[in-house]
Amino acid sequence: MKKVLAIVSSVLILNCAEAATWTNGNQAVDATIWRPGYHGFYVTQQNFHDPEGCSTSPTQYLYLFDPAFESSDPKTVDRLYSMILTAQSTGKKLNVFVDGCLGVFPKITGLQLNK
C-alpha cells in the first residue's frame, strides 16, 4: 500500500510541476494593479504571452497572483511584487512563471527580471 501511495504521489507531483510554464520574456509592465482580488500587472497586447491558454480572446492583458499564494507565502509575493515595480520603473522586461489560470488570466508563481 505504501508503494502505491508513493507512486501516486510522485505522479501527482510531476503532473503539477509540468503544468507551469515560462512566458517568452517580453513582458514589459504597462501598469501595476493592487486591489482586493487583483494583484499583478498589465502588459500591452503585443507583449502578452499566455502559454497556459487561459483566454482565447482576452480583453485585458493581465497577469495575477493567486490570493491563496499571497496568504500562504506573503514574503515571496512581496518580493515578486517588488520585481514588478522594478521592471516598471526601469523599463526592463519580465519572464513570468505561469502556473494555471485565475479565471481568464494567467496566474503568476514566479518572475525573472531581464535586461
Secondary structure, DSSP 8 states (H G I E B T S, - for coil): -HHHHHHHHHHHHHHHHHH-EE--S-EE--EEEEETTEEEEE--GGG---TT---SS-SS-EEEE-HHHHHH-HHHHHHHHHHHHHHHHHT-EEEEEEEEEETTEEEEEEEEE--
